[in-house]
Amino acid sequence: MIPKPAVAGTTVMDHLLDRLHALGVRHLFGMAGDYNLKVLDRVVAHPDVRWIGTASELGAAYAADAYARTRGFGALLTTFGVGELSAINGVAGAYAERLPLLHIAVGPTQATERDKAVVHHSMGDGDFDRFARAHREVVCAHAVLRPDNAVSEIDRVLGACLRESRPGYLRVPRDVALAPAPPWRPSAADDRPTVEKDGVEAFRTAARARLATADTVAVLADFLVDRFHARDELARFLTAGSLPHAVLATGKTVVDESAPGFLGVYSGAMSERPVRAAIDGADLLIRAGVLLADSTTGKFTHGFDAEAGIDLGPWTAKVDGRTFPGVPLATALTVLTELVGGRPAAPVPAAGSRGLGAALTGLSGSVTAAGRSAATLLRRASPLGLPLTQSYLWEAVGSAVEPHHTVIADDGTPLLGIVGHRFPRGARFIGQPFWGSIGYGLPALLGTQLADPARRGLLVIGDGAAQPTVQELGTIGRHHLKPIVVLVNNHGYTIERATHGLRAVYNDISRWHWPKLPAAVGVRDPLVLRARSTAGLDRALARAAATPDRLVLIEAFTAKDDIPPAMVRMLINRPDRARWVP
């Protein structure tokens, strides 16, 4: 969408809002501060972008991150110094997980800067670029706007955000933001990645030869497929080749999880046995948009050679370590679609026997399945049900996911528990497995609900992760959003306990009375439910689904040492890697 032409009285801030609107932004997150108040008057007056005041700048950054995941671009506005530093953790997370968003920091006037005045929110030394320098480490492009460069610099930074799929930063003196915008002409620069025809043909030749030598082929997909707009190309490729495929946790729902060839989530030693066998045992593994990280590979317990096979990155492709530049991800997938079109369907590698490790992996899966079956039978036999366990909790919540849901999982047991459950077609997933900043989930729920109000948010979060950002529950209520929040009360940091310090005081948290919290932070008429048993959880989930017109909070109680099945598999398969830190 091309922004509307500037009219008389258009300010630099008006122009920036028009540019954001053209990128699909309809909401701007942030907090008011004295340096930005007059600028916020322009935001509030803008006809197409709505101001969403959050309870903290960090919450605004997390919300903008999830908004970008849902809508394609996000934005936040803070005040100089204290506000922008509060938000920087969220901006850094968006950089790590490749999300295009813009952080606008409004500060003192140019005259104040020239005078090197000792003003509040500064270090008192006349250096007004200090915090901008801090941001340069966590954004792909940055600028300080001046009257003579504001329009061109806005274009440059936004273009880099789109090209790199990463955040940008603008420091804007208040008087510059309110100054008249000079005439704007759309940039003639093309931000799309360059396609090298010779590189594409060389890749085609190498990929054809590699496919010809492979008896079994499998595909592993990840989040960069989504960030670089190659979902449709990936879907066509998987359909054309009838290929077995899996995703990493960061790439959950980047493919249709109801498709016959979908194996599940791959996470090294944490994977279920059939998924691990197919991915690790394939003669040829094709990786699409994959970033291998400790948190998504079971602490680097993946069993395939990362230098072998076909690896498709954002702008380059590799075949057995040979690099082909100028082959963007979508283009490479299109080439592979042509190559596999006439190929017989690749069989899924048999699980086979790989010694004691494989036997234990199979045993852990059998134990988990048997436990679920036994729990289900006993629950049916008793109206009170059994005490709630992590295994049953995530099986039940996963089964409650509907096509119109966007599931948001915070770090810890909720993420490990829900990510392996197969979602129905249409359901979407948002998590932060790589950056892993606890408290992300509640502001992310706000961002995604505003980005796509037709979908109902379903947040799963632990009591420890909820406490840092729980105030955004009030922001969600203030904007009359009606999500479902499943809060796991296990009295602290269970994943940390499993890692180190089973009874250490630093893994404990204050015990809150959660049922009173929604009303206390301003949510009107919330439905608050508690579940201590399997039957109680089933009833709560059913009631939540039947109550779409209210915010629903389900407090689910599990034992403080209970961990999800994925972590159990890790402990059985690779106890030497079960601790997340060296």
Steps between C-alpha positions, in 0.01 A plus 500: 500500500635845404450767768271788420681816378589760759254784547545843654567471872644149478775451757792260497311286751192498277715386209658224709157376607387501137802290406429254781136479395613415147692205649186364666542659844167596657612522865798676659606371844678697769489717811450869548792707631544874519736515202250326271166644618455757222606239246237265639240766420587443133474123548159525663382730222614265223197344329656162421740413783368442852705571812522206745642613831660208683590460867874497423731570210623141514139387457470731198806341338372146558158599365656654188703182451189280499316754285778470242476119512129525430469797267843534341627816669480652849585830666547653844560853625675587826650796672872574500733324745300319764227394260715380214733309733201327656399381153842392374472139621188451290665664198801271539268199503345614174849530352593147609178351366502707178194725530450828313393774738586863568591654835438876509666680793390863542742723689597856584502775239798580281558821696528297822755275329704793368511656846610166652244572767489286813148364466311211656524149349853581383839425657554870561802526271339647188531174307158442345611219269602261777179295494485506122845341500371228730223422252742471209602158632146360481356651179583462133472875423480817704484876454473829686242706313575858403277738300707458185526120507188377678309369199795329332622345825154365581497333159849360545434351844162353407649352183774329701245362748307341215808370320668355808181408688639666811426807717597857425542799730429871458604762753277800440542835675154628589524811286603292197203268547267801502672685214339518153578198285674582172353357178539125478564290194501121521850358484594333174719250686390138486522337843441151366798261512701474180448180301815386321397298194833321477483416868147362463602276210809377681285421803250318281774279355652419840162435663390270214818294536462481878137389479596227254728336757250500787276204579323684781433873516361699793439871556560708812343849497540794734393857568706671231254359245238720662721806547609499135153437357550150359208316664314445175812379320574258783145363492519443125837327535378263771189416301690442176749263661270330751792535737505418872571819687540646846554842653709643780317661792577846360326398175186345646195548271718619211354191329157338510525264797195301386675398174577126460875553467538708816706314759496747789747726677865401481720584798787253506494273804175662613318386184251218485655187353343501148590866445858449604539186290367666183707817528825353628478192278421660163753454219429859405372761745373823345499786750282801419562819697658312791696653788651232724502619862549323833141564607348352184732201445496350849830667586656416162407132518387496137623189323554635149806666350430873476753533217340230285181499294316800355480808719285797390572833667333839450719598201730206431469126449750226581544146373735288712681814615532661157347849508285650224453875561212691348251216553231633737301254709178523299691461173689194626177334611347562158802333336469200731128477429579455131765237577289282729180523296554169319686327779336201676378579849787468745434243773539598862813328634420207727568571864712187520726419791791724588597338827411597854437866421230416247349245735477757778351755259232251405448414864450863596238542228325181604499602864354841414228352279418232757481762771258710297281199426495393865423854613214526250348169613524586868362848442198355329455259789514778759306827476774669703779383272869460581740769620603713205838419342707679238445208261123517526491880508664542160312214341172660609595858407639383165177316425304818580680703230261602222571623144417860594743505794837668520693315770763700687742307721735658751836347575535206740261210551220661291722525192650153540160356576283642222743522209496128422123476469369494145273797426202499262528671164463876538627523858806719549779492756708776654791433732847629572705179535825657384514833686308341789416807708247403766195723518483534121165322477255747656605805294528272194139397559402869491693558177366204307139553612506858373679398180234240416184542712316230305718238672477413870824498693584201718792578729682233701734645761654404833457688825867597499491637146172685556616711792742732310239623248164412655398868498434468125200286591342832594586642156334196340190560711496874427474425129219248554693201368369153589786247495549183701792497743617167643729583790703208636546533875797283594642733764799640321754428228458129436723491190772674699456243778548221249811676372664585832394572856210265564431660838700820457337815631568683172254272320216599733257786440239683704167319504227716359126462528445480125117484492478857632754639256293561181249717684778672695671616177174618345360209299123527494296188574780244460425130521750350744526123534732272697604144419682262733387176337471358151121521514518856628722602209267337247204691643693829504614466139150412385355800680768731358417387147130563567569853631642700209365831632713517816866488590560158654777422748558134587739442788633146456691345790785254445771374734807721522733221377275369221643559152360456147556176302756670271724568797452141619620377160806721531582361843469144371676545165774748587526563874837665435321773301186530713635807674453808282819679598861369474 
